[in-house]
Amino acid sequence: MDPDKKRRKNRGQRVQDSSFMDTVRASFIRWSALEKWRELDDLRTTLGMSLEQALDEAGRFPNRGRYQALWVERWKSELCAGTIAADSGAIFAAIEKAVAAALDDEEAERKAGGDRPLEEDAEYKAFVDGALERLLQEGDLGVS
């Protein structure tokens, strides 16, 4: 097979495998973690809370509804004040790990309970809609 043809074929597969919807879940996790990291930082700088107080306050997740307990449990298991370093990179890594694990737990609970999938959650839909709108605007494809 011609090497150029093989390279084009592999590129097509690579582009197809990294389509917008393939990256949404990971992007949602990153976005959610950034939101929590900003909240934590805001609690510490604006209200002068200690790391332990800010972790406790930020780890409440009222927006997760009936799955709130799952999120709180994961938050507490990943973000114990004594077990993470005080630098922002380590804190963000722990937040991202907690969010990813909590999202996995929530999806499993939704499936086991016969609840609607995460893709139908209002927060998830809003994230996807906003990201898709930005993508279309950046691609100059126009959004009507």
A tleap script that builds the chain and sets N, CA, C and O, in Angstrom:
source leaprc.protein.ff14SB
mol = sequence {
  NMET ASP PRO ASP LYS LYS ARG ARG LYS ASN
  ARG GLY GLN ARG VAL GLN ASP SER SER PHE
  MET ASP THR VAL ARG ALA SER PHE ILE ARG
  TRP SER ALA LEU GLU LYS TRP ARG GLU LEU
  ASP ASP LEU ARG THR THR LEU GLY MET SER
  LEU GLU GLN ALA LEU ASP GLU ALA GLY ARG
  PHE PRO ASN ARG GLY ARG TYR GLN ALA LEU
  TRP VAL GLU ARG TRP LYS SER GLU LEU CYS
  ALA GLY THR ILE ALA ALA ASP SER GLY ALA
  ILE PHE ALA ALA ILE GLU LYS ALA VAL ALA
  ALA ALA LEU ASP ASP GLU GLU ALA GLU ARG
  LYS ALA GLY GLY ASP ARG PRO LEU GLU GLU
  ASP ALA GLU TYR LYS ALA PHE VAL ASP GLY
  ALA LEU GLU ARG LEU LEU GLN GLU GLY ASP
  LEU GLY VAL CSER
}
set mol.1.N position { 0.843 -1.176 0.000 }
set mol.1.CA position { 0.000 0.000 0.000 }
set mol.1.C position { 0.890 1.241 0.000 }
set mol.1.O position { 1.922 1.274 0.669 }
set mol.2.N position { 0.487 2.244 -0.744 }
set mol.2.CA position { 1.203 3.507 -0.815 }
set mol.2.C position { 1.247 4.156 0.571 }
set mol.2.O position { 0.202 4.290 1.208 }
set mol.3.N position { 2.436 4.566 1.061 }
set mol.3.CA position { 2.535 5.149 2.407 }
set mol.3.C position { 1.659 6.389 2.595 }
set mol.3.O position { 1.094 6.594 3.669 }
set mol.4.N position { 1.544 7.226 1.539 }
set mol.4.CA position { 0.710 8.428 1.655 }
set mol.4.C position { -0.765 8.058 1.820 }
set mol.4.O position { -1.488 8.686 2.593 }
set mol.5.N position { -1.198 7.035 1.089 }
set mol.5.CA position { -2.588 6.602 1.182 }
set mol.5.C position { -2.871 6.032 2.577 }
set mol.5.O position { -3.924 6.286 3.162 }
set mol.6.N position { -1.911 5.257 3.099 }
set mol.6.CA position { -2.070 4.692 4.432 }
set mol.6.C position { -2.149 5.811 5.467 }
set mol.6.O position { -2.975 5.755 6.378 }
set mol.7.N position { -1.300 6.820 5.334 }
set mol.7.CA position { -1.289 7.945 6.266 }
set mol.7.C position { -2.626 8.680 6.231 }
set mol.7.O position { -3.152 9.049 7.281 }
set mol.8.N position { -3.181 8.898 5.043 }
set mol.8.CA position { -4.476 9.577 4.928 }
set mol.8.C position { -5.580 8.752 5.571 }
set mol.8.O position { -6.464 9.297 6.232 }
set mol.9.N position { -5.529 7.440 5.379 }
set mol.9.CA position { -6.540 6.561 5.958 }
set mol.9.C position { -6.482 6.623 7.484 }
set mol.9.O position { -7.520 6.714 8.141 }
set mol.10.N position { -5.282 6.574 8.048 }
set mol.10.CA position { -5.119 6.652 9.504 }
set mol.10.C position { -5.577 7.997 10.043 }
set mol.10.O position { -6.165 8.071 11.122 }
set mol.11.N position { -5.306 9.066 9.291 }
set mol.11.CA position { -5.728 10.394 9.736 }
set mol.11.C position { -7.244 10.472 9.764 }
set mol.11.O position { -7.813 11.033 10.701 }
set mol.12.N position { -7.895 9.933 8.780 }
set mol.12.CA position { -9.357 9.934 8.745 }
set mol.12.C position { -9.942 9.213 9.942 }
set mol.12.O position { -10.915 9.680 10.533 }
set mol.13.N position { -9.361 8.082 10.306 }
set mol.13.CA position { -9.827 7.333 11.478 }
set mol.13.C position { -9.586 8.132 12.749 }
set mol.13.O position { -10.437 8.167 13.637 }
set mol.14.N position { -8.415 8.780 12.835 }
set mol.14.CA position { -8.079 9.569 14.017 }
set mol.14.C position { -9.044 10.744 14.173 }
set mol.14.O position { -9.511 11.013 15.279 }
set mol.15.N position { -9.341 11.435 13.097 }
set mol.15.CA position { -10.263 12.564 13.136 }
set mol.15.C position { -11.653 12.081 13.515 }
set mol.15.O position { -12.333 12.726 14.314 }
set mol.16.N position { -12.084 10.969 12.960 }
set mol.16.CA position { -13.398 10.425 13.271 }
set mol.16.C position { -13.491 10.033 14.742 }
set mol.16.O position { -14.524 10.253 15.374 }
set mol.17.N position { -12.433 9.458 15.292 }
set mol.17.CA position { -12.440 9.009 16.678 }
set mol.17.C position { -12.369 10.148 17.674 }
set mol.17.O position { -12.613 9.936 18.862 }
set mol.18.N position { -12.047 11.339 17.230 }
set mol.18.CA position { -11.974 12.459 18.164 }
set mol.18.C position { -12.993 13.532 17.801 }
set mol.18.O position { -12.702 14.727 17.857 }
set mol.19.N position { -14.173 13.096 17.433 }
set mol.19.CA position { -15.221 14.039 17.099 }
set mol.19.C position { -15.707 14.748 18.363 }
set mol.19.O position { -15.362 14.361 19.479 }
set mol.20.N position { -16.496 15.769 18.171 }
set mol.20.CA position { -16.976 16.587 19.273 }
set mol.20.C position { -17.634 15.756 20.365 }
set mol.20.O position { -17.292 15.912 21.537 }
set mol.21.N position { -18.550 14.894 20.023 }
set mol.21.CA position { -19.290 14.136 21.030 }
set mol.21.C position { -18.409 13.119 21.761 }
set mol.21.O position { -18.723 12.718 22.882 }
set mol.22.N position { -17.310 12.703 21.132 }
set mol.22.CA position { -16.394 11.777 21.791 }
set mol.22.C position { -15.626 12.453 22.935 }
set mol.22.O position { -15.138 11.785 23.846 }
set mol.23.N position { -15.529 13.762 22.875 }
set mol.23.CA position { -14.761 14.485 23.886 }
set mol.23.C position { -15.633 15.185 24.923 }
set mol.23.O position { -15.107 15.786 25.860 }
set mol.24.N position { -16.937 15.120 24.774 }
set mol.24.CA position { -17.832 15.865 25.655 }
set mol.24.C position { -17.705 15.432 27.109 }
set mol.24.O position { -17.601 16.284 27.992 }
set mol.25.N position { -17.710 14.149 27.376 }
set mol.25.CA position { -17.668 13.676 28.762 }
set mol.25.C position { -16.404 14.147 29.473 }
set mol.25.O position { -16.470 14.658 30.591 }
set mol.26.N position { -15.255 13.975 28.824 }
set mol.26.CA position { -13.991 14.426 29.421 }
set mol.26.C position { -13.973 15.945 29.595 }
set mol.26.O position { -13.451 16.459 30.584 }
set mol.27.N position { -14.537 16.642 28.644 }
set mol.27.CA position { -14.607 18.100 28.742 }
set mol.27.C position { -15.536 18.536 29.868 }
set mol.27.O position { -15.254 19.508 30.569 }
set mol.28.N position { -16.642 17.820 30.042 }
set mol.28.CA position { -17.574 18.128 31.127 }
set mol.28.C position { -16.897 17.910 32.481 }
set mol.28.O position { -17.077 18.704 33.404 }
set mol.29.N position { -16.129 16.848 32.594 }
set mol.29.CA position { -15.396 16.584 33.840 }
set mol.29.C position { -14.410 17.720 34.105 }
set mol.29.O position { -14.334 18.231 35.222 }
set mol.30.N position { -13.658 18.111 33.079 }
set mol.30.CA position { -12.674 19.185 33.238 }
set mol.30.C position { -13.362 20.493 33.607 }
set mol.30.O position { -12.897 21.208 34.495 }
set mol.31.N position { -14.458 20.811 32.938 }
set mol.31.CA position { -15.198 22.043 33.212 }
set mol.31.C position { -15.751 22.039 34.645 }
set mol.31.O position { -15.642 23.036 35.358 }
set mol.32.N position { -16.339 20.925 35.055 }
set mol.32.CA position { -16.892 20.812 36.407 }
set mol.32.C position { -15.789 20.952 37.455 }
set mol.32.O position { -15.980 21.601 38.483 }
set mol.33.N position { -14.639 20.341 37.187 }
set mol.33.CA position { -13.509 20.441 38.112 }
set mol.33.C position { -13.004 21.883 38.193 }
set mol.33.O position { -12.683 22.367 39.278 }
set mol.34.N position { -12.934 22.560 37.063 }
set mol.34.CA position { -12.508 23.960 37.064 }
set mol.34.C position { -13.475 24.835 37.848 }
set mol.34.O position { -13.052 25.726 38.584 }
set mol.35.N position { -14.770 24.585 37.692 }
set mol.35.CA position { -15.778 25.334 38.439 }
set mol.35.C position { -15.580 25.137 39.943 }
set mol.35.O position { -15.634 26.104 40.703 }
set mol.36.N position { -15.353 23.908 40.374 }
set mol.36.CA position { -15.132 23.629 41.799 }
set mol.36.C position { -13.814 24.224 42.285 }
set mol.36.O position { -13.739 24.725 43.407 }
set mol.37.N position { -12.782 24.175 41.458 }
set mol.37.CA position { -11.494 24.746 41.821 }
set mol.37.C position { -11.622 26.256 42.005 }
set mol.37.O position { -11.073 26.820 42.952 }
set mol.38.N position { -12.354 26.909 41.091 }
set mol.38.CA position { -12.586 28.355 41.206 }
set mol.38.C position { -13.391 28.678 42.462 }
set mol.38.O position { -13.106 29.653 43.157 }
set mol.39.N position { -14.395 27.855 42.745 }
set mol.39.CA position { -15.192 28.039 43.952 }
set mol.39.C position { -14.314 27.921 45.201 }
set mol.39.O position { -14.407 28.739 46.115 }
set mol.40.N position { -13.480 26.914 45.226 }
set mol.40.CA position { -12.570 26.693 46.351 }
set mol.40.C position { -11.621 27.872 46.511 }
set mol.40.O position { -11.416 28.363 47.621 }
set mol.41.N position { -11.048 28.320 45.412 }
set mol.41.CA position { -10.130 29.451 45.439 }
set mol.41.C position { -10.838 30.715 45.912 }
set mol.41.O position { -10.281 31.488 46.691 }
set mol.42.N position { -12.058 30.925 45.444 }
set mol.42.CA position { -12.840 32.094 45.833 }
set mol.42.C position { -13.149 32.066 47.332 }
set mol.42.O position { -13.055 33.096 48.000 }
set mol.43.N position { -13.511 30.916 47.857 }
set mol.43.CA position { -13.799 30.790 49.287 }
set mol.43.C position { -12.562 31.126 50.121 }
set mol.43.O position { -12.665 31.738 51.184 }
set mol.44.N position { -11.413 30.725 49.633 }
set mol.44.CA position { -10.169 30.968 50.376 }
set mol.44.C position { -9.717 32.419 50.276 }
set mol.44.O position { -9.306 33.009 51.275 }
set mol.45.N position { -9.788 32.996 49.089 }
set mol.45.CA position { -9.274 34.361 48.926 }
set mol.45.C position { -10.284 35.425 49.348 }
set mol.45.O position { -9.915 36.392 50.015 }
set mol.46.N position { -11.533 35.265 48.977 }
set mol.46.CA position { -12.538 36.280 49.283 }
set mol.46.C position { -13.019 36.214 50.721 }
set mol.46.O position { -13.124 37.238 51.397 }
set mol.47.N position { -13.311 35.011 51.187 }
set mol.47.CA position { -13.852 34.858 52.536 }
set mol.47.C position { -12.788 34.517 53.577 }
set mol.47.O position { -13.076 34.458 54.773 }
set mol.48.N position { -11.569 34.294 53.118 }
set mol.48.CA position { -10.469 34.026 54.033 }
set mol.48.C position { -10.566 32.689 54.753 }
set mol.48.O position { -10.027 32.527 55.848 }
set mol.49.N position { -11.248 31.737 54.142 }
set mol.49.CA position { -11.376 30.411 54.764 }
set mol.49.C position { -10.063 29.651 54.673 }
set mol.49.O position { -9.265 29.865 53.761 }
set mol.50.N position { -9.858 28.775 55.618 }
set mol.50.CA position { -8.712 27.876 55.546 }
set mol.50.C position { -9.002 26.840 54.462 }
set mol.50.O position { -10.132 26.727 53.986 }
set mol.51.N position { -7.979 26.090 54.078 }
set mol.51.CA position { -8.174 25.052 53.064 }
set mol.51.C position { -9.216 24.044 53.523 }
set mol.51.O position { -10.078 23.635 52.744 }
set mol.52.N position { -9.138 23.649 54.772 }
set mol.52.CA position { -10.085 22.659 55.296 }
set mol.52.C position { -11.522 23.181 55.278 }
set mol.52.O position { -12.436 22.450 54.898 }
set mol.53.N position { -11.730 24.425 55.681 }
set mol.53.CA position { -13.073 25.019 55.668 }
set mol.53.C position { -13.596 25.149 54.243 }
set mol.53.O position { -14.756 24.842 53.968 }
set mol.54.N position { -12.737 25.604 53.345 }
set mol.54.CA position { -13.144 25.788 51.948 }
set mol.54.C position { -13.480 24.443 51.292 }
set mol.54.O position { -14.431 24.351 50.517 }
set mol.55.N position { -12.702 23.408 51.603 }
set mol.55.CA position { -12.996 22.077 51.070 }
set mol.55.C position { -14.355 21.585 51.543 }
set mol.55.O position { -15.116 20.998 50.774 }
set mol.56.N position { -14.652 21.826 52.801 }
set mol.56.CA position { -15.930 21.407 53.364 }
set mol.56.C position { -17.083 22.158 52.704 }
set mol.56.O position { -18.098 21.559 52.348 }
set mol.57.N position { -16.925 23.456 52.544 }
set mol.57.CA position { -17.982 24.281 51.951 }
set mol.57.C position { -18.180 23.964 50.463 }
set mol.57.O position { -19.315 23.869 49.997 }
set mol.58.N position { -17.100 23.803 49.731 }
set mol.58.CA position { -17.196 23.549 48.288 }
set mol.58.C position { -17.701 22.145 47.987 }
set mol.58.O position { -18.188 21.889 46.886 }
set mol.59.N position { -17.595 21.245 48.936 }
set mol.59.CA position { -17.964 19.851 48.701 }
set mol.59.C position { -19.407 19.505 49.011 }
set mol.59.O position { -19.698 18.376 49.408 }
set mol.60.N position { -20.304 20.439 48.840 }
set mol.60.CA position { -21.719 20.186 49.172 }
set mol.60.C position { -22.560 19.746 47.978 }
set mol.60.O position { -23.472 18.940 48.163 }
set mol.61.N position { -22.312 20.218 46.798 }
set mol.61.CA position { -22.962 19.793 45.551 }
set mol.61.C position { -24.492 19.810 45.582 }
set mol.61.O position { -25.107 18.788 45.278 }
set mol.62.N position { -25.121 20.916 45.932 }
set mol.62.CA position { -26.589 20.944 45.942 }
set mol.62.C position { -27.204 20.787 44.547 }
set mol.62.O position { -28.355 20.368 44.423 }
set mol.63.N position { -26.450 21.117 43.506 }
set mol.63.CA position { -26.966 21.021 42.135 }
set mol.63.C position { -27.045 19.587 41.610 }
set mol.63.O position { -27.573 19.370 40.519 }
set mol.64.N position { -26.539 18.607 42.352 }
set mol.64.CA position { -26.577 17.218 41.885 }
set mol.64.C position { -27.837 16.485 42.340 }
set mol.64.O position { -27.986 15.290 42.081 }
set mol.65.N position { -28.726 17.178 43.004 }
set mol.65.CA position { -30.026 16.603 43.347 }
set mol.65.C position { -29.930 15.337 44.169 }
set mol.65.O position { -29.213 15.284 45.168 }
set mol.66.N position { -30.662 14.312 43.739 }
set mol.66.CA position { -30.688 13.067 44.511 }
set mol.66.C position { -29.371 12.308 44.494 }
set mol.66.O position { -29.202 11.339 45.235 }
set mol.67.N position { -28.440 12.741 43.657 }
set mol.67.CA position { -27.109 12.109 43.590 }
set mol.67.C position { -26.082 12.872 44.426 }
set mol.67.O position { -24.894 12.553 44.397 }
set mol.68.N position { -26.531 13.856 45.156 }
set mol.68.CA position { -25.643 14.698 45.951 }
set mol.68.C position { -24.779 13.876 46.901 }
set mol.68.O position { -23.584 14.142 47.025 }
set mol.69.N position { -25.346 12.905 47.559 }
set mol.69.CA position { -24.587 12.100 48.526 }
set mol.69.C position { -23.408 11.380 47.866 }
set mol.69.O position { -22.344 11.253 48.471 }
set mol.70.N position { -23.594 10.909 46.628 }
set mol.70.CA position { -22.499 10.253 45.897 }
set mol.70.C position { -21.338 11.230 45.674 }
set mol.70.O position { -20.172 10.882 45.857 }
set mol.71.N position { -21.678 12.443 45.280 }
set mol.71.CA position { -20.668 13.454 45.000 }
set mol.71.C position { -19.937 13.864 46.277 }
set mol.71.O position { -18.713 13.998 46.285 }
set mol.72.N position { -20.695 14.061 47.354 }
set mol.72.CA position { -20.092 14.452 48.628 }
set mol.72.C position { -19.139 13.360 49.116 }
set mol.72.O position { -18.044 13.652 49.595 }
set mol.73.N position { -19.557 12.124 48.994 }
set mol.73.CA position { -18.720 11.001 49.432 }
set mol.73.C position { -17.404 10.961 48.647 }
set mol.73.O position { -16.335 10.804 49.236 }
set mol.74.N position { -17.480 11.102 47.324 }
set mol.74.CA position { -16.259 11.089 46.499 }
set mol.74.C position { -15.373 12.285 46.810 }
set mol.74.O position { -14.148 12.171 46.866 }
set mol.75.N position { -16.009 13.433 47.010 }
set mol.75.CA position { -15.261 14.653 47.331 }
set mol.75.C position { -14.452 14.447 48.612 }
set mol.75.O position { -13.262 14.755 48.669 }
set mol.76.N position { -15.118 13.927 49.627 }
set mol.76.CA position { -14.450 13.719 50.909 }
set mol.76.C position { -13.351 12.666 50.815 }
set mol.76.O position { -12.315 12.789 51.470 }
set mol.77.N position { -13.567 11.641 50.012 }
set mol.77.CA position { -12.545 10.590 49.910 }
set mol.77.C position { -11.309 11.064 49.145 }
set mol.77.O position { -10.200 10.610 49.428 }
set mol.78.N position { -11.484 11.961 48.190 }
set mol.78.CA position { -10.349 12.427 47.381 }
set mol.78.C position { -9.699 13.697 47.925 }
set mol.78.O position { -8.522 13.953 47.673 }
set mol.79.N position { -10.465 14.489 48.669 }
set mol.79.CA position { -9.976 15.803 49.071 }
set mol.79.C position { -9.939 15.998 50.584 }
set mol.79.O position { -10.462 16.989 51.092 }
set mol.80.N position { -9.348 15.094 51.281 }
set mol.80.CA position { -9.120 15.272 52.714 }
set mol.80.C position { -8.006 16.298 52.862 }
set mol.80.O position { -6.945 16.151 52.255 }
set mol.81.N position { -8.233 17.328 53.658 }
set mol.81.CA position { -7.273 18.440 53.783 }
set mol.81.C position { -5.873 17.971 54.152 }
set mol.81.O position { -4.896 18.559 53.686 }
set mol.82.N position { -5.745 16.955 54.954 }
set mol.82.CA position { -4.438 16.489 55.377 }
set mol.82.C position { -3.716 15.631 54.353 }
set mol.82.O position { -2.511 15.410 54.479 }
set mol.83.N position { -4.427 15.142 53.340 }
set mol.83.CA position { -3.810 14.204 52.399 }
set mol.83.C position { -3.423 14.818 51.063 }
set mol.83.O position { -2.756 14.165 50.261 }
set mol.84.N position { -3.824 16.059 50.805 }
set mol.84.CA position { -3.432 16.686 49.539 }
set mol.84.C position { -2.469 17.826 49.811 }
set mol.84.O position { -2.521 18.459 50.866 }
set mol.85.N position { -1.599 18.080 48.862 }
set mol.85.CA position { -0.647 19.178 48.997 }
set mol.85.C position { -1.400 20.500 48.855 }
set mol.85.O position { -2.476 20.552 48.259 }
set mol.86.N position { -0.836 21.536 49.395 }
set mol.86.CA position { -1.495 22.842 49.363 }
set mol.86.C position { -1.309 23.571 48.037 }
set mol.86.O position { -1.902 24.631 47.836 }
set mol.87.N position { -0.502 23.031 47.131 }
set mol.87.CA position { -0.315 23.732 45.863 }
set mol.87.C position { -1.534 23.526 44.961 }
set mol.87.O position { -2.194 22.488 45.015 }
set mol.88.N position { -1.814 24.512 44.149 }
set mol.88.CA position { -3.038 24.513 43.343 }
set mol.88.C position { -3.081 23.364 42.333 }
set mol.88.O position { -4.162 22.863 42.026 }
set mol.89.N position { -1.943 22.943 41.818 }
set mol.89.CA position { -1.927 21.837 40.855 }
set mol.89.C position { -2.385 20.525 41.475 }
set mol.89.O position { -3.161 19.783 40.873 }
set mol.90.N position { -1.905 20.242 42.671 }
set mol.90.CA position { -2.302 19.019 43.369 }
set mol.90.C position { -3.774 19.078 43.768 }
set mol.90.O position { -4.486 18.076 43.694 }
set mol.91.N position { -4.217 20.243 44.184 }
set mol.91.CA position { -5.623 20.399 44.558 }
set mol.91.C position { -6.511 20.189 43.339 }
set mol.91.O position { -7.517 19.485 43.415 }
set mol.92.N position { -6.140 20.802 42.211 }
set mol.92.CA position { -6.953 20.630 41.007 }
set mol.92.C position { -6.974 19.172 40.554 }
set mol.92.O position { -8.022 18.666 40.154 }
set mol.93.N position { -5.841 18.501 40.612 }
set mol.93.CA position { -5.786 17.086 40.218 }
set mol.93.C position { -6.713 16.248 41.093 }
set mol.93.O position { -7.399 15.356 40.593 }
set mol.94.N position { -6.736 16.526 42.382 }
set mol.94.CA position { -7.621 15.788 43.293 }
set mol.94.C position { -9.086 16.110 43.014 }
set mol.94.O position { -9.943 15.228 43.074 }
set mol.95.N position { -9.371 17.373 42.711 }
set mol.95.CA position { -10.750 17.763 42.372 }
set mol.95.C position { -11.198 17.045 41.108 }
set mol.95.O position { -12.303 16.505 41.054 }
set mol.96.N position { -10.340 17.038 40.092 }
set mol.96.CA position { -10.692 16.390 38.823 }
set mol.96.C position { -10.912 14.892 39.026 }
set mol.96.O position { -11.824 14.313 38.437 }
set mol.97.N position { -10.094 14.276 39.845 }
set mol.97.CA position { -10.257 12.854 40.137 }
set mol.97.C position { -11.575 12.596 40.868 }
set mol.97.O position { -12.276 11.631 40.567 }
set mol.98.N position { -11.907 13.454 41.822 }
set mol.98.CA position { -13.166 13.315 42.563 }
set mol.98.C position { -14.369 13.501 41.653 }
set mol.98.O position { -15.340 12.749 41.745 }
set mol.99.N position { -14.313 14.492 40.777 }
set mol.99.CA position { -15.423 14.759 39.861 }
set mol.99.C position { -15.611 13.583 38.896 }
set mol.99.O position { -16.739 13.153 38.658 }
set mol.100.N position { -14.528 13.073 38.351 }
set mol.100.CA position { -14.624 11.939 37.420 }
set mol.100.C position { -15.219 10.716 38.106 }
set mol.100.O position { -16.083 10.044 37.544 }
set mol.101.N position { -14.758 10.428 39.317 }
set mol.101.CA position { -15.274 9.268 40.050 }
set mol.101.C position { -16.737 9.462 40.430 }
set mol.101.O position { -17.532 8.526 40.343 }
set mol.102.N position { -17.095 10.669 40.849 }
set mol.102.CA position { -18.486 10.949 41.219 }
set mol.102.C position { -19.403 10.846 40.005 }
set mol.102.O position { -20.529 10.357 40.108 }
set mol.103.N position { -18.919 11.305 38.863 }
set mol.103.CA position { -19.723 11.204 37.645 }
set mol.103.C position { -19.933 9.740 37.261 }
set mol.103.O position { -21.031 9.355 36.858 }
set mol.104.N position { -18.889 8.928 37.383 }
set mol.104.CA position { -19.030 7.485 37.135 }
set mol.104.C position { -20.068 6.870 38.077 }
set mol.104.O position { -20.924 6.093 37.655 }
set mol.105.N position { -19.976 7.232 39.364 }
set mol.105.CA position { -20.932 6.719 40.346 }
set mol.105.C position { -22.354 7.149 40.011 }
set mol.105.O position { -23.292 6.357 40.103 }
set mol.106.N position { -22.502 8.408 39.625 }
set mol.106.CA position { -23.837 8.910 39.290 }
set mol.106.C position { -24.400 8.190 38.070 }
set mol.106.O position { -25.574 7.820 38.057 }
set mol.107.N position { -23.585 7.993 37.061 }
set mol.107.CA position { -24.059 7.287 35.866 }
set mol.107.C position { -24.474 5.860 36.194 }
set mol.107.O position { -25.490 5.379 35.694 }
set mol.108.N position { -23.701 5.183 37.025 }
set mol.108.CA position { -24.049 3.816 37.425 }
set mol.108.C position { -25.349 3.800 38.219 }
set mol.108.O position { -26.194 2.928 38.014 }
set mol.109.N position { -25.509 4.746 39.108 }
set mol.109.CA position { -26.733 4.843 39.919 }
set mol.109.C position { -27.942 5.151 39.039 }
set mol.109.O position { -29.018 4.587 39.237 }
set mol.110.N position { -27.763 6.041 38.075 }
set mol.110.CA position { -28.851 6.371 37.152 }
set mol.110.C position { -29.292 5.121 36.387 }
set mol.110.O position { -30.483 4.844 36.246 }
set mol.111.N position { -28.304 4.381 35.900 }
set mol.111.CA position { -28.604 3.178 35.121 }
set mol.111.C position { -29.297 2.129 35.989 }
set mol.111.O position { -30.280 1.522 35.564 }
set mol.112.N position { -28.793 1.917 37.194 }
set mol.112.CA position { -29.371 0.915 38.097 }
set mol.112.C position { -30.778 1.301 38.535 }
set mol.112.O position { -31.632 0.437 38.733 }
set mol.113.N position { -31.016 2.601 38.687 }
set mol.113.CA position { -32.323 3.061 39.149 }
set mol.113.C position { -33.315 3.322 38.037 }
set mol.113.O position { -34.454 3.710 38.299 }
set mol.114.N position { -32.901 3.117 36.802 }
set mol.114.CA position { -33.797 3.352 35.674 }
set mol.114.C position { -34.066 4.830 35.423 }
set mol.114.O position { -35.043 5.179 34.761 }
set mol.115.N position { -33.208 5.698 35.947 }
set mol.115.CA position { -33.360 7.134 35.751 }
set mol.115.C position { -32.843 7.514 34.369 }
set mol.115.O position { -32.135 6.741 33.723 }
set mol.116.N position { -33.202 8.702 33.929 }
set mol.116.CA position { -32.743 9.160 32.604 }
set mol.116.C position { -31.221 9.285 32.611 }
set mol.116.O position { -30.628 9.539 33.659 }
set mol.117.N position { -30.586 9.110 31.458 }
set mol.117.CA position { -29.118 9.158 31.396 }
set mol.117.C position { -28.578 10.555 31.668 }
set mol.117.O position { -29.311 11.542 31.601 }
set mol.118.N position { -27.306 10.624 31.970 }
set mol.118.CA position { -26.641 11.880 32.263 }
set mol.118.C position { -26.791 12.876 31.109 }
set mol.118.O position { -26.891 14.082 31.334 }
set mol.119.N position { -26.806 12.378 29.901 }
set mol.119.CA position { -26.912 13.251 28.731 }
set mol.119.C position { -28.203 14.068 28.733 }
set mol.119.O position { -28.318 15.044 27.991 }
set mol.120.N position { -29.168 13.678 29.555 }
set mol.120.CA position { -30.425 14.412 29.640 }
set mol.120.C position { -30.480 15.307 30.877 }
set mol.120.O position { -31.503 15.946 31.126 }
set mol.121.N position { -29.403 15.364 31.652 }
set mol.121.CA position { -29.309 16.225 32.821 }
set mol.121.C position { -29.211 17.679 32.352 }
set mol.121.O position { -28.515 17.974 31.380 }
set mol.122.N position { -29.902 18.579 33.036 }
set mol.122.CA position { -29.945 19.984 32.622 }
set mol.122.C position { -28.559 20.628 32.587 }
set mol.122.O position { -28.241 21.350 31.642 }
set mol.123.N position { -27.736 20.378 33.598 }
set mol.123.CA position { -26.397 20.970 33.643 }
set mol.123.C position { -25.531 20.438 32.498 }
set mol.123.O position { -24.796 21.196 31.865 }
set mol.124.N position { -25.621 19.155 32.241 }
set mol.124.CA position { -24.846 18.528 31.162 }
set mol.124.C position { -25.295 19.084 29.805 }
set mol.124.O position { -24.467 19.409 28.954 }
set mol.125.N position { -26.614 19.188 29.615 }
set mol.125.CA position { -27.140 19.736 28.357 }
set mol.125.C position { -26.689 21.175 28.150 }
set mol.125.O position { -26.299 21.558 27.047 }
set mol.126.N position { -26.743 21.968 29.213 }
set mol.126.CA position { -26.315 23.364 29.106 }
set mol.126.C position { -24.842 23.449 28.735 }
set mol.126.O position { -24.451 24.296 27.932 }
set mol.127.N position { -24.025 22.579 29.315 }
set mol.127.CA position { -22.608 22.553 28.979 }
set mol.127.C position { -22.414 22.203 27.502 }
set mol.127.O position { -21.663 22.877 26.797 }
set mol.128.N position { -23.082 21.160 27.041 }
set mol.128.CA position { -22.952 20.735 25.642 }
set mol.128.C position { -23.445 21.821 24.697 }
set mol.128.O position { -22.793 22.111 23.694 }
set mol.129.N position { -24.586 22.422 25.006 }
set mol.129.CA position { -25.120 23.482 24.151 }
set mol.129.C position { -24.159 24.657 24.047 }
set mol.129.O position { -23.919 25.177 22.957 }
set mol.130.N position { -23.610 25.074 25.186 }
set mol.130.CA position { -22.663 26.185 25.181 }
set mol.130.C position { -21.396 25.859 24.411 }
set mol.130.O position { -20.895 26.683 23.646 }
set mol.131.N position { -20.881 24.661 24.616 }
set mol.131.CA position { -19.658 24.250 23.921 }
set mol.131.C position { -19.890 24.130 22.423 }
set mol.131.O position { -19.044 24.532 21.623 }
set mol.132.N position { -21.021 23.585 22.049 }
set mol.132.CA position { -21.337 23.435 20.625 }
set mol.132.C position { -21.524 24.792 19.969 }
set mol.132.O position { -21.081 25.011 18.842 }
set mol.133.N position { -22.178 25.695 20.673 }
set mol.133.CA position { -22.362 27.038 20.125 }
set mol.133.C position { -21.023 27.728 19.903 }
set mol.133.O position { -20.804 28.350 18.864 }
set mol.134.N position { -20.109 27.616 20.901 }
set mol.134.CA position { -18.772 28.209 20.743 }
set mol.134.C position { -18.021 27.565 19.581 }
set mol.134.O position { -17.351 28.256 18.813 }
set mol.135.N position { -18.132 26.248 19.452 }
set mol.135.CA position { -17.460 25.539 18.369 }
set mol.135.C position { -17.955 26.029 17.015 }
set mol.135.O position { -17.161 26.274 16.106 }
set mol.136.N position { -19.248 26.169 16.888 }
set mol.136.CA position { -19.812 26.636 15.625 }
set mol.136.C position { -19.414 28.075 15.330 }
set mol.136.O position { -19.145 28.416 14.178 }
set mol.137.N position { -19.372 28.923 16.353 }
set mol.137.CA position { -18.962 30.314 16.147 }
set mol.137.C position { -17.490 30.404 15.773 }
set mol.137.O position { -17.112 31.184 14.899 }
set mol.138.N position { -16.660 29.604 16.435 }
set mol.138.CA position { -15.234 29.613 16.125 }
set mol.138.C position { -14.966 29.074 14.730 }
set mol.138.O position { -14.042 29.519 14.049 }
set mol.139.N position { -15.769 28.124 14.313 }
set mol.139.CA position { -15.609 27.565 12.972 }
set mol.139.C position { -16.264 28.426 11.906 }
set mol.139.O position { -16.245 28.091 10.721 }
set mol.140.N position { -16.847 29.545 12.342 }
set mol.140.CA position { -17.541 30.462 11.448 }
set mol.140.C position { -18.591 29.746 10.617 }
set mol.140.O position { -18.795 30.060 9.444 }
set mol.141.N position { -19.258 28.776 11.241 }
set mol.141.CA position { -20.306 28.061 10.559 }
set mol.141.C position { -21.651 28.743 10.745 }
set mol.141.O position { -22.634 28.395 10.091 }
set mol.142.N position { -21.684 29.714 11.642 }
set mol.142.CA position { -22.895 30.482 11.876 }
set mol.142.C position { -23.929 29.717 12.673 }
set mol.142.O position { -24.227 28.559 12.379 }
set mol.143.N position { -24.465 30.364 13.671 }
set mol.143.CA position { -25.519 29.798 14.490 }
set mol.143.C position { -26.733 30.691 14.329 }
set mol.143.O position { -26.667 31.893 14.586 }
set mol.144.N position { -27.825 30.113 13.908 }
set mol.144.CA position { -29.030 30.918 13.700 }
set mol.144.C position { -29.888 30.897 14.922 }
set mol.144.O position { -30.950 31.519 14.941 }
savepdb mol mol.pdb
quit
